[in-house]
Amino acid sequence: MLHIKSKLTKHEKIHTGGRQCNCKCEKPFINKSHLTSHKEIHIGEKVYVCDEHERIFYQKSDLTMHQRIHTGEKGYGCHECGKTFHQESLLSGREIIHTVDMEPVNIESQL
């Protein structure tokens, strides 16, 4: 549950204005590591290009994840239902469905 609670806390910062780090372009970020990655866009030194259609990425991991669209690779599989994903984060979300009794939440009533 701690893993899920920490993700919820991080997500809530988006709605409560709890973003701590701002770039010079005024784009806000929840944590410093996201800001650091974003700054590469402004520096423009590290650029990774998709060979299929020349789409540009500023992080190698984003290019790698994108290339899975072209290869069809889905290297992350759910042990409960067998559904496969090309991103580990999507698998994590799926696993939560199997481990937590989730009730629908009315977002508007929470605002």
C-alpha positions in Angstrom: 0.0 0.0 0.0 2.9 2.4 0.7 3.9 2.4 -3.0 0.3 3.3 -4.0 0.0 6.0 -1.3 3.3 7.6 -2.4 2.0 7.8 -6.0 -1.3 9.3 -4.8 0.6 11.9 -2.8 2.7 12.8 -5.8 -0.4 13.0 -8.0 -2.3 15.2 -5.6 0.5 17.8 -5.8 -0.7 18.4 -9.4 -4.1 19.5 -8.1 -3.1 21.4 -5.0 -0.4 23.5 -6.6 2.3 21.6 -4.7 4.8 21.7 -7.6 8.1 22.7 -6.2 10.5 23.2 -9.2 10.1 25.6 -12.0 12.0 25.9 -15.3 13.0 29.2 -16.8 10.2 28.7 -19.3 7.9 28.7 -16.3 6.8 25.0 -16.7 6.3 23.5 -13.2 7.6 20.1 -12.1 6.8 18.0 -9.1 10.4 17.0 -8.5 13.9 18.1 -9.4 14.7 15.0 -11.5 11.8 15.8 -13.9 13.0 19.4 -14.1 16.6 18.2 -14.8 15.4 16.0 -17.7 13.2 18.8 -19.1 16.2 21.2 -19.1 17.8 19.1 -21.8 15.1 20.4 -24.2 16.5 23.9 -23.8 20.1 22.9 -24.0 19.5 20.8 -27.1 22.7 18.8 -26.8 21.3 15.3 -26.4 18.9 14.5 -29.2 17.7 11.0 -30.0 16.0 10.4 -33.4 13.6 7.6 -34.4 14.9 5.9 -37.6 11.4 5.2 -38.8 10.0 8.7 -39.1 12.7 11.1 -37.6 10.7 11.9 -34.4 13.0 13.6 -31.9 13.4 12.6 -28.2 15.5 14.3 -25.6 15.9 11.1 -23.5 17.2 7.8 -24.8 14.7 5.9 -22.6 11.9 7.7 -24.3 13.2 6.7 -27.8 13.6 3.1 -26.6 10.0 3.1 -25.4 8.8 4.7 -28.6 10.6 2.2 -30.8 8.6 -0.6 -29.2 5.6 0.8 -31.1 7.4 -0.1 -34.4 8.7 -3.5 -33.2 5.5 -4.5 -31.4 7.5 -5.5 -28.4 5.5 -5.8 -25.2 8.1 -7.0 -22.7 6.0 -6.5 -19.5 3.3 -9.1 -18.8 0.8 -9.3 -16.0 1.1 -12.6 -14.0 -2.6 -12.5 -13.1 -4.3 -12.1 -16.4 -1.5 -12.4 -19.0 -2.1 -8.9 -20.6 1.1 -7.4 -22.0 2.4 -3.9 -22.1 5.2 -2.0 -23.7 5.7 0.2 -20.6 6.5 -1.0 -17.1 4.4 1.8 -15.6 1.3 0.5 -17.5 1.9 -3.0 -16.1 2.2 -1.5 -12.6 -1.2 0.2 -13.0 -2.7 -3.1 -14.2 -1.3 -5.0 -11.2 -3.0 -2.5 -8.9 -6.3 -3.5 -10.3 -5.7 -7.1 -9.3 -4.4 -6.3 -5.8 -6.7 -3.5 -4.6 -10.4 -3.3 -4.2 -11.0 -0.1 -6.2 -14.2 1.8 -5.8 -15.2 4.5 -8.3 -14.4 8.0 -7.2 -16.4 11.1 -8.1 -13.6 13.6 -8.9 -15.9 16.6 -8.9 -17.1 15.9 -5.3 -13.4 16.0 -4.2 -12.8 19.5 -5.5 
